[in-house]
């Protein structure tokens, strides 16, 4: 059973993998957070973070960092744009983003 949390960051903490290196782990977390935020806003009109927090997070995404998901790294490099959230429409694992959003919002 997953315990309830107040923030997306604390929700993601539940799945922390100590084998990740700090840079890769932070980038992975940020990509998950930006995907959930874009999904919630674009599909559900349910912002999970403020516009200014979204902009700050979007500008921090570094697509040059390789994560443990080469397929999503390639997708991010091709599709992600920090100036919009519409890129989420082409996410190859949108169902997983929707699932994360659903688990997070159940809190």
Beta strands, then each sheet from edge to edge (+ up, - down):
end
